[in-house]
Structures are given as structure tokens and as C-alpha cells.
């Protein structure tokens, strides 16, 4: 598997989904990488690990998420 180089900005701007309730219900936070991909972390453990996803993989994920009905 090829892993794209994804660089973390020196100060990522983390954000949660507009669907998050603001009362601690959000699960993940995202930030944009320097290359247009996404950085993902657990909002409850912000000093924990970060998952870096390349731009193509992020677009595929978002497209699939939008097309998939939610059961929540």
C-alpha cells in the first residue's frame, strides 16, 4: 500500500462536525493538512495520536459518508 506524505501544519486548526452537539458528544476533530488531506484525532484525547489521511482518501470517505443514510 502506498502511503502519501501528509504534513501536519505547525498549528492545526481543529474543528468538529456541524452535527456535533457542543455538549461533549462529538467523537472526532479534523484539521486540514498542508497538502489538502485531513488530520483526525479523538476529541476526548486531543494529546493522543493523529491519523493523517491523504486528499484522495479523504474525498472518497466524505463522498461515501454523504451518500450513506444515517441510522443515528
N, C-alpha and C positions, 0 to 999 in steps of 0.2 A: 504494500500500500504506500502511495506517495503522500507524504505529509507536507503541506505547504508551510513556508515560513510565515509566521504570523507574529508581528512585533507589537508588544504592549506599549502604548503611549506612556510617557513618564508620569502623567497624572490622568488616568482614565476617568471619563465622566460616566459614572454608573447610573442606570435608570431601571425602573421596573415597568412592567406592562401597565397599560392604561386600565386593564381589567383587575389589577391588584386593588385590594380594598383599603389600603392605607393603615390598617389595624394590625399589621404584622402577618397578614395572610399570604403575602407574596412569597414565592419559593425561591426565585432566582432573580438576579440582577444582570443586566447586559451593559456592555460598553463597546464602542467601535474600535477595531484595531486600526493601525496606520494603513493597512492595505485594503480596508473595506470589509473585512470579515468581522466576526463578533468575538467578544470575550464574555464568558459566562461564569458566574460564581453563585454560591449559596448565600442568600441574603441574611440568613441567620448566622453564618460563619464567614464574614467578609474578609477575615485574615487567612482563611483556608485557601485551598487550591483554586486555580483559574483554569477553565477549559477554553482553549483557543480554537476557533473554527474558521476555516478559510471562507472567502467570499462566495464561491460556488456552492459549497456545502450549506452555508447559512441561507442563501437564496432558496435552495431546494427544500430545506427544513421549513422556512416561512411559507413557501408555496403550498407544501403538503398540509401544514397546520391550518391554513386559511380554507383549504378545500375539504378538510375533515370535520364533520359535525361534532360538536362537543357534547359529551354526556355528563357534564358537570352541572 
